[in-house]
Amino acid sequence: MRLALLIGAAIALGGCQAANETADTVARESAKGVVNGVVAQKFPGVNASPITDCVIDNATRFEIFDIAKAAATGVTPSTVETVTTIASRPDTVQCISKNGLGLFL
């Protein structure tokens, strides 16, 4: 009986994990679209994709979900501030520099 309960709990947790991973993936993709637009606006003519990847990779889960929300509700000054804050972090700056974009900072 206990074994069946443990197996059932493991399966349920596995399902939650898969749902969380799916939500994270969807949020990251939505956030990338928003960040790409902000970067393109701030740095016209620059390939925004590498910068966007660095920003997303250095954002917290909360920040990613907050930015992703802007894909549905619209970009606000708060969204731009969040993206700028993440872009200013040392790890993000280092990532952007590694991608050959340090001249634009």
Buried (B, 14 or more C-beta within 10 A) or exposed (E): EEEEEEEEEEEEEEEEEEEEEEEBEEBBEBBBBBBBBBBBEBBEEBEBBBBBBBBBEBBEEEBBBBBBBBBEEEBEEEBBEBBEEBBEBEEBBEBBEEBEBEEEE
